[in-house]
């Protein structure tokens, strides 16, 4: 009887161990997001969508709302850093150093959305010169404060991030940014917005070539910037969620 009990206990332990191993996350994600201002509703929708994708695809996501915790040890736990509507200024000094090393040494991937390209002197903070180069040498110039609908054209249809994304798709509401220069000479452009499709029309334009999705191949880490990221209605678009999902697995190397 004792042997039977021991065998049963061992079997249960083995099953639990195997089950636990099978459920170990494929990779870990840290998402830095704004939880206030104009982007709070996008952040809420993004978290719901991202948590479901993580559960369905067996990866884990942790969330932070500031850079206080970020250092080398903190980032070493994650294979992907998502900068979700969080500006590139007012970061703690140790976070700046750790993040730059993370990207330059390819310790993990990076996806930036929308506010991640808000580069310049804001709120009393200077330009983050390293990030300025990382984003293709751009400086924020202007934006469509009243929002506009527009068509996005996929330029590199063969890139893994664009798999399953329509060659052209509509973004219903966005505050399209303009920059002082076109990032194209310094980055690999994956998609552009067609400024002629703005509804309502706007004088705030780049003047023809207006990249909105790109990757910078000059850095070891897999990285992608996706401009669209202001309104929660983006998550009603299959093209947008496909783009977001593809970006996660590509940037994480999965």
Rosetta blueprint (number, residue, H / E / L):
1 X L
2 X H
3 X H
4 X H
5 X H
6 X H
7 X H
8 X H
9 X H
10 X H
11 X H
12 X H
13 X H
14 X H
15 X H
16 X H
17 X H
18 X H
19 X H
20 X H
21 X H
22 X H
23 X L
24 X L
25 X L
26 X L
27 X L
28 X E
29 X E
30 X E
31 X E
32 X E
33 X E
34 X L
35 X L
36 X L
37 X H
38 X H
39 X H
40 X H
41 X H
42 X H
43 X H
44 X H
45 X H
46 X H
47 X H
48 X H
49 X H
50 X H
51 X H
52 X H
53 X H
54 X H
55 X H
56 X H
57 X H
58 X L
59 X L
60 X E
61 X E
62 X E
63 X E
64 X E
65 X L
66 X L
67 X L
68 X L
69 X L
70 X L
71 X L
72 X H
73 X H
74 X H
75 X H
76 X L
77 X L
78 X L
79 X L
80 X E
81 X E
82 X E
83 X E
84 X E
85 X L
86 X L
87 X L
88 X L
89 X L
90 X L
91 X L
92 X L
93 X H
94 X H
95 X H
96 X H
97 X H
98 X H
99 X H
100 X H
101 X H
102 X H
103 X H
104 X H
105 X L
106 X L
107 X L
108 X L
109 X E
110 X E
111 X E
112 X E
113 X E
114 X H
115 X H
116 X H
117 X H
118 X L
119 X L
120 X L
121 X L
122 X E
123 X L
124 X L
125 X E
126 X L
127 X L
128 X L
129 X H
130 X H
131 X H
132 X H
133 X H
134 X H
135 X L
136 X L
137 X L
138 X L
139 X L
140 X E
141 X E
142 X E
143 X E
144 X L
145 X L
146 X L
147 X L
148 X E
149 X E
150 X E
151 X E
152 X E
153 X E
154 X E
155 X L
156 X L
157 X L
158 X L
159 X L
160 X H
161 X H
162 X H
163 X L
164 X L
165 X L
166 X L
167 X L
168 X E
169 X E
170 X E
171 X E
172 X E
173 X E
174 X E
175 X L
176 X L
177 X E
178 X E
179 X E
180 X L
181 X L
182 X L
183 X H
184 X H
185 X H
186 X H
187 X L
188 X E
189 X E
190 X E
191 X E
192 X E
193 X E
194 X E
195 X E
196 X E
197 X E
198 X E
199 X E
200 X L
201 X L
202 X L
203 X L
204 X L
205 X L
206 X L
207 X L
208 X L
209 X L
210 X L
211 X E
212 X E
213 X E
214 X E
215 X E
216 X L
217 X L
218 X L
219 X L
220 X L
221 X L
222 X L
223 X E
224 X E
225 X E
226 X E
227 X L
228 X L
229 X L
230 X L
231 X L
232 X H
233 X H
234 X H
235 X H
236 X H
237 X L
238 X H
239 X H
240 X H
241 X H
242 X H
243 X H
244 X H
245 X H
246 X H
247 X H
248 X H
249 X H
250 X H
251 X H
252 X L
253 X L
254 X L
